Amino acid sequence: MRLFRPVGVVSFCLAVTASAVAWAQNANPASVTLRMMPEKSVDIGTKVSFRVSTKKAGYLLLLDVDADGKMSQIFPSPELLARSAGKDINFVKAGDELQVPTAAAKQQGFEYVITPPTGTATVVAILSERRVQILDLPDLPKKLQTQADAVTYLATWTSELRIPDSDSGKLLQNSWSFDVKQYSIQ
């Protein structure tokens, strides 16, 4: 398992300026679209699924930012990766739709069940053009208030990441795409 960390020391400012919001709105070159079922409002204990489509092929990561601002990767989870025989379980083909949990993930016991705390939470779909399966997520300096905050923060953070080339091992820049959905936990 590889963990990808920012190169060098990077400090983040979450002040959202008009130019940052405009930049964040353009942070989806692959036209990633995230749907969550059920949408908008869910009760604690509800099983949730996701459908993600994209116009460009890539590797999908789903992150959850709970109502307290804690960020965690929910797909692919480290546990699912450890139990999976396929090394590209999070690969999405251009024009295809990936349902999470996948049939293979369900066989491995993966499901996403809503847990406390109650309040507004956010799910983020991140598509990487290069193979990435685990992100070593940063601690959030404060709770992200809006979808624009979440995209701006994650787009800034991922822009600093470098992905090792599978052949040479050289660290390369990557192209990332994002879609964000907020929902309420009751």
C-alpha positions in Angstrom: 0.0 0.0 0.0 1.3 3.4 -0.9 0.5 6.6 0.9 0.8 9.8 -1.1 1.9 12.9 0.8 2.5 16.5 -0.3 6.0 17.2 -1.4 7.6 19.6 1.0 5.8 21.6 3.7 2.6 23.2 2.6 0.4 25.4 4.7 -3.2 25.9 3.7 -5.4 28.9 4.1 -9.2 28.3 3.9 -10.2 31.9 3.2 -12.3 31.6 0.1 -11.9 34.4 -2.3 -13.9 35.0 -5.4 -11.0 33.8 -7.6 -10.6 30.7 -5.4 -14.3 29.8 -5.9 -14.0 30.4 -9.6 -10.9 28.2 -9.8 -12.6 25.5 -7.7 -15.6 25.5 -10.0 -13.2 24.7 -12.9 -11.6 21.9 -10.9 -13.5 19.2 -12.8 -11.8 18.7 -16.2 -13.1 15.0 -16.4 -16.7 16.1 -15.7 -17.0 13.8 -12.7 -20.6 13.5 -11.6 -21.5 12.1 -8.1 -24.9 11.0 -7.1 -25.8 9.8 -3.6 -28.8 7.5 -2.8 -30.7 8.5 -0.8 -30.0 12.2 -1.4 -30.0 15.3 0.8 -31.2 13.9 4.1 -30.5 10.6 5.8 -31.0 9.0 9.1 -28.3 7.5 11.3 -28.1 3.8 10.4 -29.1 4.3 6.7 -27.1 2.4 4.1 -26.0 4.7 1.4 -24.7 4.0 -2.1 -23.1 6.3 -4.7 -23.0 6.5 -8.5 -20.1 8.2 -10.2 -19.7 8.9 -13.9 -16.9 10.6 -15.7 -16.1 11.7 -19.3 -12.4 10.7 -18.8 -11.0 7.4 -17.4 -9.4 7.5 -14.0 -9.2 6.3 -10.5 -12.0 7.1 -8.1 -11.7 8.0 -4.5 -14.7 8.9 -2.3 -14.1 11.0 0.8 -16.5 11.9 3.6 -16.3 15.0 5.7 -18.6 14.5 8.7 -20.6 17.1 10.5 -17.7 17.8 12.8 -15.3 18.3 9.9 -13.5 15.0 10.2 -12.3 13.8 6.8 -12.0 10.1 5.9 -11.7 8.0 2.7 -14.6 5.7 2.3 -13.8 4.2 -1.1 -11.7 2.3 -1.6 -11.2 1.7 2.0 -7.8 0.3 3.2 -9.7 -2.8 4.4 -11.3 -3.3 1.1 -8.0 -2.9 -0.7 -6.3 -5.4 1.6 -9.0 -8.0 0.9 -9.3 -7.4 -2.8 -7.6 -9.4 -5.5 -8.0 -6.7 -8.1 -5.5 -3.9 -8.1 -7.7 -1.5 -10.1 -11.0 -1.8 -8.1 -11.5 2.0 -8.2 -10.8 2.4 -11.9 -13.6 4.1 -13.9 -13.7 3.9 -17.7 -14.6 7.1 -19.6 -18.4 7.3 -20.2 -19.1 4.5 -17.7 -20.9 4.8 -14.4 -19.4 3.1 -11.3 -21.8 2.1 -8.4 -20.3 2.1 -5.0 -20.4 -0.3 -3.3 -19.5 -2.4 -6.3 -20.6 -6.0 -6.5 -17.1 -7.1 -5.6 -17.0 -4.7 -2.7 -20.3 -6.0 -1.4 -18.8 -9.5 -1.5 -16.0 -8.3 0.7 -18.4 -6.8 3.2 -18.1 -3.2 2.2 -21.1 -0.9 2.8 -21.4 2.7 3.9 -23.7 3.2 6.8 -24.5 6.7 8.1 -23.1 7.2 11.7 -23.2 10.2 14.1 -22.6 13.1 14.4 -25.8 14.6 13.1 -25.7 17.8 11.0 -24.4 18.8 7.6 -21.9 16.4 6.0 -20.2 16.3 2.6 -19.1 13.5 0.3 -16.4 14.3 -2.3 -15.7 12.3 -5.4 -12.1 12.7 -6.6 -10.9 11.3 -9.9 -7.2 10.9 -10.5 -5.8 10.4 -14.0 -3.0 8.3 -12.5 -3.4 5.2 -10.3 -4.1 6.2 -6.8 -5.9 4.1 -4.2 -5.2 5.7 -0.8 -4.7 9.3 0.1 -3.0 10.2 3.4 -5.5 12.8 4.2 -4.5 16.0 6.0 -6.1 17.2 9.1 -8.6 19.9 8.4 -7.5 23.2 10.0 -11.2 24.1 10.5 -14.7 22.8 9.5 -15.4 23.4 5.9 -18.6 25.4 5.6 -19.6 25.1 2.0 -19.1 22.9 -1.1 -16.8 25.6 -2.5 -14.7 25.5 0.7 -14.3 21.7 0.3 -13.4 21.8 -3.3 -11.0 24.7 -2.9 -9.3 23.0 0.0 -9.0 19.6 -1.6 -8.0 21.1 -5.0 -5.2 23.1 -3.4 -4.0 20.1 -1.4 -4.0 17.7 -4.3 -2.2 20.1 -6.5 0.8 19.6 -4.3 0.7 15.8 -4.5 3.1 14.0 -6.7 2.4 10.4 -7.9 5.3 7.9 -8.4 5.5 6.7 -12.1 5.1 2.9 -12.1 8.1 2.4 -14.4 10.7 5.0 -13.4 9.5 5.8 -9.9 9.9 9.5 -10.7 7.3 11.7 -9.0 4.9 13.2 -11.4 2.2 15.8 -11.3 -1.4 14.6 -11.6 -4.7 15.8 -13.0 -7.6 15.7 -10.5 -11.3 16.2 -10.9 -13.9 16.8 -8.1 -17.6 16.7 -7.5 -19.0 17.4 -4.1 -22.4 16.7 -2.5 -23.6 18.0 0.9 -26.2 16.0 2.9 -27.9 16.2 6.2 -27.6 13.5 8.9 -30.6 13.3 11.2 
